[in-house]
Amino acid sequence: MQQPRNFPKVASDLFMVQGIWACGYLGIMLFVQIVKIILSLLSENEVATFFDTTFVASNIFMLVIGIISVSGFLPHYVSHGVTRRDYFKGTILSAIGLALAISIVSAALTGIFHVLTKLLKLQMDMTSLENVQMDKDGNVVGMFVKSVILTPHVDLSSNWLLATLVFSLNIFIYYVIGWLIGAAFSRLSVSKGILLMIAGILAIHAADILLSLSLGLEVPNFVAHFEMPFFIPIIILFLLIVVCLWVIRLLTKRIIVKF
């Protein structure tokens, strides 16, 4: 008898649970944004848009929940008879849905802020991530900081659809790398887990470069001279994501689950 497919149920359950976490996170970010706007009006300083603020912070949020997705959810589903394959598929679908939801809500709230600003005739100076320069020749620590703060970015006002899709792809990649790190430390020794964590950080940086190349954005000097059609970096980027997911699948197949 063919075993029923449980991954749609896993996907919906994980989306609901992690979606509640995302609502709390976005609620905090919304409160912070309102405070920043009030302070900006009083001091006449620049303030970043809500979209740009969450664009940066969501990387860390998705990385963290990706890390805990193994220890937090895999034992639960395996103990209830869900196969590791269904857990794997369901987690991918929920992560895609969560990434899209966060980016769409961030874009929508940014639009609401913009409309309210116009209606109330508030005078505010808005800044953008486009104004932050990238250090092309930084060290490893600087490279990681750049990957978190200066991920490939498209201004929402210039192309809202592309900006939202880039936002979604960015934070989905961070979820995948967090998931990879969580699986590595759950399955392997600490030393091997650290090696995979470093590999994950390098994968994030490589993904940033590939996405920047496809979008025609600024890239580090050592790849700036490469010229290729925009779809080539996109294909390589998706192959990189597939490789990371394949490694996660191998690790989660062999993790010892304690009930």
ZIWO-V648989 format. One record per residue. PHI is phi in degrees with one decimal (999 if undefined). OMEGA is omega in whole degrees, -180 to 180 (* if undefined). Layout:
# ZIWO-V648989
PHI&OMEGA ; PHI&OMEGA
This chain:
# ZIWO-V648989
999&-179 ; -73.7&-179 ; -72.3&-179 ; -64.4&180 ; -82.9&-178 ; -104.7&-173 ; -65.3&175 ; -62.6&178 ; -67.3&177 ; -60.8&-179 ; -61.4&-179 ; -67.4&180 ; -64.2&-179 ; -65.9&179 ; -63.5&180 ; -66.8&-178 ; -64.8&-179 ; -70.8&176 ; -66.0&175 ; -64.3&176 ; -60.6&-179 ; -65.2&178 ; -63.0&177 ; -63.2&179 ; -63.0&-180 ; -67.1&176 ; -63.1&177 ; -64.0&180 ; -64.0&178 ; -66.0&177 ; -61.0&179 ; -61.7&-179 ; -64.0&179 ; -62.6&178 ; -61.7&180 ; -63.7&179 ; -66.2&178 ; -61.4&179 ; -64.6&179 ; -64.9&179 ; -65.9&-179 ; -78.1&-175 ; -105.7&-178 ; 62.3&175 ; -91.5&177 ; -73.2&177 ; -137.7&179 ; -74.8&176 ; -69.3&179 ; -61.7&180 ; -61.0&-179 ; -67.5&180 ; -64.4&179 ; -72.9&177 ; -57.1&180 ; -79.5&-174 ; -67.9&-177 ; -66.3&176 ; -58.0&-179 ; -67.8&179 ; -57.6&-178 ; -69.4&177 ; -61.5&-177 ; -66.9&-178 ; -71.1&173 ; -66.2&-180 ; -62.9&-176 ; -86.1&-177 ; -67.3&-180 ; -78.9&-178 ; -67.1&-177 ; -84.6&-172 ; -120.6&-177 ; -58.1&179 ; -59.8&-180 ; -61.7&-176 ; -71.3&179 ; -63.0&180 ; -66.8&178 ; -102.2&173 ; 84.0&177 ; -82.5&-179 ; -70.0&177 ; -65.3&177 ; -64.0&179 ; -66.8&175 ; -60.2&-178 ; -63.5&-180 ; -64.4&-178 ; -63.9&179 ; -66.1&178 ; -60.5&-179 ; -63.2&-180 ; -66.7&179 ; -66.2&177 ; -62.5&179 ; -61.7&-180 ; -65.7&179 ; -62.4&178 ; -65.4&-178 ; -63.1&-179 ; -62.7&-178 ; -68.1&-179 ; -67.3&178 ; -63.0&179 ; -62.2&178 ; -65.9&-179 ; -64.5&179 ; -65.9&176 ; -62.7&176 ; -62.9&178 ; -64.3&177 ; -59.1&-178 ; -65.0&180 ; -64.1&180 ; -62.7&178 ; -60.9&180 ; -69.0&-178 ; -65.4&-179 ; -86.1&179 ; 55.3&179 ; -84.6&180 ; -99.5&-179 ; -134.1&174 ; -97.5&-179 ; -98.9&176 ; -108.1&-177 ; -134.3&176 ; -64.2&179 ; -62.2&-176 ; -83.2&-180 ; -91.2&-176 ; -84.5&-179 ; -96.9&174 ; -82.5&-174 ; -75.8&-172 ; -117.9&-177 ; -75.5&177 ; -84.1&-176 ; -64.4&179 ; -63.4&178 ; -61.7&179 ; -63.0&-180 ; -68.2&178 ; -60.5&177 ; -61.1&-179 ; -63.8&-180 ; -80.3&-172 ; -86.9&-173 ; -116.9&174 ; -66.6&-179 ; -51.4&-169 ; -133.2&173 ; -117.8&-178 ; -64.5&-176 ; -63.2&-177 ; -72.6&-178 ; -86.0&179 ; -159.3&-172 ; -65.5&-179 ; -68.7&179 ; -63.7&179 ; -60.5&-180 ; -68.5&179 ; -66.6&178 ; -64.0&175 ; -55.5&-178 ; -60.4&-179 ; -64.6&179 ; -56.8&-174 ; -74.5&174 ; -65.0&178 ; -60.7&178 ; -63.8&177 ; -62.8&-179 ; -60.5&-180 ; -67.7&175 ; -61.8&177 ; -61.4&178 ; -61.7&180 ; -63.8&179 ; -61.7&179 ; -67.6&-179 ; -63.8&-179 ; -73.5&177 ; -79.1&-174 ; -100.6&-171 ; -106.4&175 ; -71.4&-178 ; -61.5&-178 ; -63.3&178 ; -69.2&177 ; -63.1&179 ; -65.2&178 ; -61.9&178 ; -69.9&176 ; -63.7&177 ; -62.8&177 ; -61.9&178 ; -64.5&178 ; -62.5&177 ; -64.6&178 ; -65.3&177 ; -61.7&-180 ; -63.8&179 ; -63.7&178 ; -63.5&177 ; -60.6&-179 ; -64.4&-179 ; -63.6&179 ; -67.2&178 ; -63.9&178 ; -60.9&-178 ; -68.3&-179 ; -92.7&-178 ; 72.9&-180 ; -92.7&-180 ; -66.8&-180 ; -132.2&178 ; -59.9&-176 ; -58.6&-173 ; -71.9&175 ; -122.3&-175 ; -63.7&-176 ; -84.2&180 ; -75.0&176 ; -122.7&-178 ; -155.1&176 ; -58.2&-173 ; -61.6&-175 ; -79.2&180 ; -65.1&176 ; -60.3&179 ; -64.9&179 ; -62.4&179 ; -63.4&179 ; -61.5&-180 ; -68.5&174 ; -64.7&177 ; -62.5&178 ; -63.7&180 ; -61.8&179 ; -61.5&179 ; -61.3&179 ; -66.0&178 ; -63.3&178 ; -64.2&178 ; -60.4&180 ; -61.2&179 ; -63.0&-178 ; -69.9&-177 ; -71.4&177 ; -68.7&-172 ; -116.6&178 ; -69.7&177 ; -79.3&-177 ; -99.1&178 ; -104.8&-179 ; -87.5&*
